[in-house]
Structure formats: structure tokens, C-alpha cells
Amino acid sequence: MKTKNHSEVSAFVFQGFSNFQEHQITLFVVFLALYILTLAGNVIIVTIIRIDHHLHTPMYFFLSILSTSETFYSLVIIPRMLSSLVGLSQSISFIGCATQMFFFLGFAITNCLLLAVMGYDRYVAICNPLRYSVIMNWRVCTLMVSSVGITGFSLSLVQAVAIFRLPFCDPLIEHFFCDVRPILDLACASTFINDILTLIISLLAISAPATFLLITYILIISTILHIASAEGQRKAFATCASHLTVVIIHYGCASIAYFKPKSENTKDQDQLISVTYTVITPLLNPVVYSLRNKEVKDALSRALRRKSLS
């Protein structure tokens, strides 16, 4: 196998959406609109939670952290993708690509783990309500958020360092950002160890929290079904509905992206899947929690009334 020093590739060139040359302006407008909605939605959620004392609870503390993380997650990818679509910047330096992958994976893994933490919060609230304030005190909540952030970026660092130590022979990335598989496809050397590492990190970041959430929701549903009143059951289900919706979509997209066989889809199909979890998924958080969560809607209504009165 031909080998070269990876320093010979000092920059990469994105080839994402190259098969859609005639539609790139349309894609730019659509993705820009979705990005603005994502930013606006997440900023509104974080602001409402911060200013409304009714939402100063662990559940909404975790939601504000998730919204903040989703904002930075989309910021790492979408602005550069938009510039590529209009031909402003289709290249990225070697260090820039490594940095983008590090932050993308860091926020992605953190989001997966945060959803698991939010599931545990719902479990304690429904299955052990009398001790909720003791178990989920602010010190514990802060420790949980810190732990998932450190874990997420530690795993991301390991993955990025392992990948960018490889020698690369081709600078053309058939993708719109520095994702794991498109970069590994450019390597001259064997990627067997990296493939194993990617699988292990995917199991830790996706399968493990998803399994934890499955067990958690089995216990939650079992507890809810033992509630005597129908109204009590309805309220309990309502507190979990928004989170469960986001969980199903989030882990579903991540599983399709990182557990499917390498050759199962074409490059265009891979990019479509990537668009789903980089552009669409970050928008789901504010949309779902705004439309399905009565407390958030009530808080937003109160804030608008205060604004109109002032």
C-alpha cells in the first residue's frame, strides 16, 4: 500500500452537495432558514428558563444546558456548510478539520449523555417523588452536567487524535464537514484500529445511554400505570412526552449514522442522513419543547405579557 506522511495534506476540500450544483442556492436558503430557527428557538428557551422562576427546576436546568449545547453543536458545522454552498470557502486546513471534528463529536456525545441524565431526572420525579428534592439537588445537577461534558469531550479528543495521526493521501472530502467516516476514507494506512475505536465510542455514547433510557422508561411507565387516577396518569405522561420524543428521534438518527454498514448507502444518502442529525435534529429540541410542553408555553406567554405591559 502506498504510504505518505500526513503532513503532505495540509488542507482538505469539501465536495459535499457537488451532485446538486443547480440546487445549491435553494439548499443555502433552506438551511439558512432552518439554522436561524434553530438559533432563535434555543436562545428563546434558554432565556425563558433563565428569567422565569417557575422554571428554576432541575428538569429545565438540564433543558437549558441541552439547548446551549445544541446551539454550539450547530455553530460548529452549519456556518461553514453555508459558505461552501455559495462557493465562499470549500477548503479547510488540517488543524481546522481536526478542530471541527473535536468540537462536533464533543457536543454530539454530550447531548446524548445529557438526554440520559434528563431521563434519570424524570425517573426520580415520577418513581421517587418524595425524595426528589433531596436526590436531585443543585449540587448533584451541576456535577451531572460537568461529568457528561467532561466525558463527551474526553471521548471526542481520543477519537480526533487517533484519526488525525493517520497518513492521508487525498484532500477531497466527499462530505460537507469533517465527520469520522469521510475522513477515515481518505487515509492511506489501515483504519482497523480506528474502526474499532469508533465502534467502542459509539457504543458508549449511543447504545449505553439508549439502553439506560429504555430501562428508565420501562420503570417510569410501570409506575405511571399504578397511579390510581386517570388525571394523575395523564400529567405524569405529559411530563415525559417531550423528552421521549426528542430521545427517539435523536438516538434514532445517531444509530443510523454510526451503526450502519460502510457500503450500505451511497455518498448522497450518507449526506442526507448527516443533514438530518446536523441540521434537523438541533431544531427539534426547541420545537418539541415549545409545542408539547405546557409549562414552557405558559412561561413564554407570561414573558410576552410582561413585555407588552412594559
Solvent accessible surface area in square Angstrom, and as a share of the most:
residue,aa,sasa,rsa
1,M,181,0.81
2,K,135,0.57
3,T,96,0.56
4,K,77,0.32
5,N,93,0.47
6,H,57,0.25
7,S,79,0.51
8,E,113,0.51
9,V,12,0.07
10,S,83,0.54
11,A,41,0.32
12,F,0,0.00
13,V,45,0.26
14,F,7,0.03
15,Q,58,0.26
16,G,16,0.15
17,F,13,0.05
18,S,48,0.31
19,N,102,0.52
20,F,75,0.31
21,Q,119,0.53
22,E,134,0.60
23,H,91,0.41
24,Q,19,0.08
25,I,117,0.59
26,T,82,0.48
27,L,40,0.20
28,F,48,0.20
29,V,89,0.51
30,V,71,0.41
31,F,13,0.06
32,L,63,0.31
33,A,49,0.38
34,L,34,0.17
35,Y,17,0.06
36,I,95,0.48
37,L,101,0.50
38,T,0,0.00
39,L,52,0.26
40,A,45,0.35
41,G,16,0.15
42,N,1,0.00
43,V,85,0.49
44,I,83,0.42
45,I,3,0.02
46,V,43,0.25
47,T,61,0.36
48,I,9,0.05
49,I,11,0.06
50,R,188,0.69
51,I,95,0.48
52,D,4,0.02
53,H,131,0.58
54,H,100,0.45
55,L,2,0.01
56,H,95,0.43
57,T,53,0.31
58,P,14,0.09
59,M,20,0.09
60,Y,5,0.02
61,F,49,0.20
62,F,0,0.00
63,L,1,0.00
64,S,15,0.09
65,I,50,0.25
66,L,1,0.01
67,S,0,0.00
68,T,53,0.31
69,S,8,0.05
70,E,2,0.01
71,T,26,0.15
72,F,94,0.39
73,Y,11,0.04
74,S,0,0.00
75,L,87,0.43
76,V,33,0.19
77,I,0,0.00
78,I,0,0.00
79,P,49,0.31
80,R,77,0.28
81,M,1,0.00
82,L,14,0.07
83,S,24,0.16
84,S,13,0.08
85,L,6,0.03
86,V,54,0.31
87,G,53,0.51
88,L,143,0.71
89,S,40,0.26
90,Q,78,0.35
91,S,57,0.37
92,I,11,0.05
93,S,59,0.38
94,F,31,0.13
95,I,125,0.64
96,G,24,0.23
97,C,0,0.00
98,A,22,0.17
99,T,60,0.35
100,Q,13,0.06
101,M,0,0.00
102,F,48,0.20
103,F,79,0.33
104,F,2,0.01
105,L,14,0.07
106,G,0,0.00
107,F,32,0.13
108,A,22,0.17
109,I,8,0.04
110,T,11,0.06
111,N,1,0.00
112,C,6,0.04
113,L,27,0.13
114,L,0,0.00
115,L,1,0.00
116,A,12,0.09
117,V,18,0.10
118,M,8,0.04
119,G,0,0.00
120,Y,61,0.23
121,D,1,0.00
122,R,19,0.07
123,Y,65,0.25
124,V,2,0.01
125,A,23,0.18
126,I,23,0.12
127,C,38,0.23
128,N,52,0.27
129,P,79,0.50
130,L,170,0.85
131,R,131,0.48
132,Y,42,0.16
133,S,85,0.55
134,V,95,0.54
135,I,41,0.21
136,M,3,0.02
137,N,57,0.29
138,W,124,0.44
139,R,187,0.68
140,V,37,0.21
141,C,0,0.00
142,T,75,0.44
143,L,105,0.52
144,M,41,0.18
145,V,26,0.15
146,S,52,0.33
147,S,50,0.32
148,V,15,0.08
149,G,20,0.19
150,I,122,0.62
151,T,59,0.34
152,G,0,0.00
153,F,51,0.21
154,S,55,0.35
155,L,32,0.16
156,S,0,0.00
157,L,96,0.48
158,V,77,0.45
159,Q,4,0.02
160,A,7,0.05
161,V,73,0.42
162,A,29,0.23
163,I,0,0.00
164,F,17,0.07
165,R,182,0.67
166,L,20,0.10
167,P,27,0.17
168,F,0,0.00
169,C,43,0.26
170,D,59,0.30
171,P,52,0.33
172,L,80,0.40
173,I,0,0.00
174,E,90,0.41
175,H,5,0.02
176,F,2,0.01
177,F,0,0.00
178,C,0,0.00
179,D,8,0.04
180,V,3,0.02
181,R,75,0.27
182,P,19,0.12
183,I,0,0.00
184,L,4,0.02
185,D,72,0.37
186,L,17,0.09
187,A,21,0.16
188,C,9,0.05
189,A,34,0.26
190,S,79,0.51
191,T,23,0.13
192,F,134,0.56
193,I,129,0.66
194,N,7,0.04
195,D,33,0.17
196,I,73,0.37
197,L,35,0.18
198,T,19,0.11
199,L,83,0.41
200,I,84,0.43
201,I,12,0.06
202,S,8,0.05
203,L,80,0.40
204,L,89,0.44
205,A,5,0.04
206,I,11,0.05
207,S,35,0.23
208,A,52,0.40
209,P,7,0.05
210,A,34,0.26
211,T,72,0.42
212,F,85,0.36
213,L,4,0.02
214,L,112,0.56
215,I,95,0.48
216,T,7,0.04
217,Y,14,0.05
218,I,102,0.52
219,L,83,0.41
220,I,1,0.00
221,I,70,0.36
222,S,49,0.31
223,T,44,0.26
224,I,1,0.00
225,L,112,0.56
226,H,153,0.68
227,I,57,0.29
228,A,110,0.85
229,S,60,0.38
230,A,82,0.64
231,E,87,0.39
232,G,22,0.21
233,Q,46,0.21
234,R,136,0.50
235,K,115,0.49
236,A,12,0.09
237,F,87,0.36
238,A,52,0.41
239,T,52,0.30
240,C,5,0.03
241,A,24,0.19
242,S,2,0.01
243,H,3,0.01
244,L,59,0.29
245,T,40,0.23
246,V,5,0.03
247,V,13,0.07
248,I,111,0.56
249,I,61,0.31
250,H,20,0.09
251,Y,14,0.05
252,G,31,0.30
253,C,18,0.11
254,A,13,0.10
255,S,38,0.25
256,I,96,0.49
257,A,21,0.16
258,Y,59,0.22
259,F,73,0.30
260,K,45,0.19
261,P,80,0.50
262,K,123,0.52
263,S,105,0.68
264,E,107,0.48
265,N,35,0.18
266,T,83,0.48
267,K,91,0.38
268,D,50,0.26
269,Q,87,0.39
270,D,32,0.17
271,Q,11,0.05
272,L,123,0.61
273,I,31,0.16
274,S,5,0.03
275,V,15,0.09
276,T,45,0.26
277,Y,19,0.07
278,T,0,0.00
279,V,0,0.00
280,I,63,0.32
281,T,8,0.05
282,P,0,0.00
283,L,25,0.12
284,L,33,0.16
285,N,1,0.00
286,P,4,0.02
287,V,62,0.35
288,V,13,0.07
289,Y,1,0.00
290,S,36,0.23
291,L,123,0.61
292,R,133,0.48
293,N,13,0.07
294,K,143,0.61
295,E,93,0.42
296,V,6,0.04
297,K,91,0.39
298,D,50,0.26
299,A,0,0.00
300,L,62,0.31
301,S,44,0.28
302,R,58,0.21
303,A,16,0.13
304,L,110,0.54
305,R,137,0.50
306,R,115,0.42
307,K,153,0.65
308,S,91,0.59
309,L,155,0.77
310,S,120,0.78
